[in-house]
Amino acid sequence: MMKTSMTAPTPKPPKILLIGPGELGGTVLELLARQDGLGPIVVGGRDPGRGEARCNLARIGAMAQGHAPDIRFLKLNLRDVAATAEALRRESPDILFTAATLQAWWLTDLLPEQERAWLGRARFGVWLPIHLPLTLNLMQAVRAAQFKGIVLTAPFPDVVNCVLGRLDLAPTCGVGNLDEIVPKVRHLAAERLRAPLAEMRVVLVAHHALEPAVFAALALPAGDIPPYFLRVYRGAEDVTADVRADELLLSPYPLPPGPAWSFLTAGSTVRLIRALSAGDEALLHAPGPLGLPGGYPILAGRGAIRLAPIEGLSQAGAVALNERSQMFDGIERIEADGTVVFRGESVEILRQAFGYDCQRLRPDEAAARATELMARFKDYASRLGVRLPER
Ligand SMILES: NC(=O)c1ccc[n+]([C@@H]2O[C@H](COP(=O)([O-])OP(=O)(O)OC[C@H]3O[C@@H](n4cnc5c(N)ncnc54)[C@H](OP(=O)(O)O)[C@@H]3O)[C@@H](O)[C@H]2O)c1
């Protein structure tokens, strides 16, 4: 039938390729399976036994809830760039989402309190070798396949996507991180003003480095809080001062530790995927958009994202702020060729803890460095009497 209306056509439901159905990827799969209006979901992973079982659970769990998702498993190993490129050509998804990484981020939580706290002082950046290699391989496959769709990434996008940007391999953007902070502030601001949540809007520029200050309920000295830019609006009115936004940002908001967090990140991921599939743009937040360091407000819709203009802050100012902030994640700088220089204090903590000594990380060395880091960490944990979960 011929269309007669002048409204923009609704985009066709996107086909999604989700790689790495572990804790986070598996949770994203469960939530996507329960969304109507999406296309087929192909789940890429190394192990057909585990992967098929996850697909089966998501399919019948969603069916039990009244949905009818189209989900299937695809054997895929990101270590093999050529085979991944071939899979991208064959599957030709609209949206590619990766949560594939070499080791889950929360394993340090399993250490005894004293060692956990000490390693925590090194900050998250030193674990970059574990989160970079598979996304690097994926983006090499994306280039080889001349894949033009959306690529969303979960592994440490504030830094990984910036490194990839330096190599001209930037994914579209990341998920989570500052977008996990925004709903906390929005909720508390609505409560403080006794205003409906729907009237409240938050604009945030922040790096992953800010999350411990926001969620760990530590009363950190002011000098230990990374710089950020925060505004809160009620409708069109700036109420940042009225709600005492900085106080809200840093006020206690206890969350369960470890993998349960996946529900928060998965919420951010699904909302972004829905926005990208919609006809109108939505104002959201994402880390590592277009290869930039840290996180920014973005406009997402019609199969693309762009940076949202920020009242009171230029784009260059936002990037500079995130570059200052990444120091609080243990990262001194990211050089023009993608080499990451870590802060001396962070390097020293890992060197003393288990003899891992890495001041500079070149992207092409990340996979070998990851193997060494994981082996040394596993040995350290076992000396402390902690057995890390095997996959
Ligand atoms: N941006 C955020 O806000 C946010 C929040 C939470 C987590 N994260 C990040 O998300 C990532 C995943 O975390 P997680 O807790 O879900 O970890 P996880 O449970 O260990 O899952 C990792 C996944 O990667 C897969 N994988 C490993 N090697 C692979 C390969 N060569 N090819 C394809 N897949 C491979 C694993 O599959 P197998 O079953 O084959 O081993 C598994 O499905 C981490 O980088 C974490 O830091 C980000």
The ligand as an ORCA input file, in Angstrom:
! r2SCAN-3c Opt
* xyz 0 1
  N      30.630      0.171     30.262
  C      30.132     -0.247     31.435
  O      29.428      0.483     32.135
  C      30.409     -1.645     31.889
  C      29.715     -2.223     32.953
  C      29.966     -3.572     33.284
  C      30.922     -4.288     32.571
  N      31.616     -3.648     31.580
  C      32.626     -4.339     30.790
  O      31.979     -5.318     29.994
  C      32.900     -6.358     29.738
  C      32.242     -7.684     30.058
  O      32.094     -7.824     31.455
  P      31.434     -9.159     32.032
  O      31.314     -8.972     33.489
  O      30.227     -9.501     31.233
  O      32.592    -10.235     31.719
  P      32.417    -11.800     31.472
  O      31.255    -12.329     32.219
  O      33.759    -12.398     31.733
  O      32.067    -11.938     29.930
  C      33.053    -11.827     28.942
  C      32.541    -12.434     27.669
  O      33.588    -12.319     26.687
  C      33.580    -13.515     25.937
  N      34.854    -13.780     25.281
  C      36.067    -13.991     25.853
  N      36.982    -14.246     24.905
  C      36.329    -14.164     23.708
  C      36.726    -14.316     22.366
  N      38.007    -14.608     22.045
  N      35.811    -14.173     21.392
  C      34.521    -13.883     21.694
  N      34.083    -13.733     22.959
  C      34.976    -13.858     23.948
  C      33.264    -14.577     26.966
  O      32.803    -15.701     26.291
  P      33.229    -17.199     26.669
  O      32.000    -17.777     27.266
  O      33.554    -17.788     25.337
  O      34.411    -17.138     27.598
  C      32.154    -13.898     27.761
  O      30.926    -14.092     27.141
  C      34.147     -6.037     30.576
  O      35.092     -5.414     29.756
  C      33.634     -5.091     31.619
  O      34.640     -4.226     32.132
  C      31.363     -2.373     31.220
*
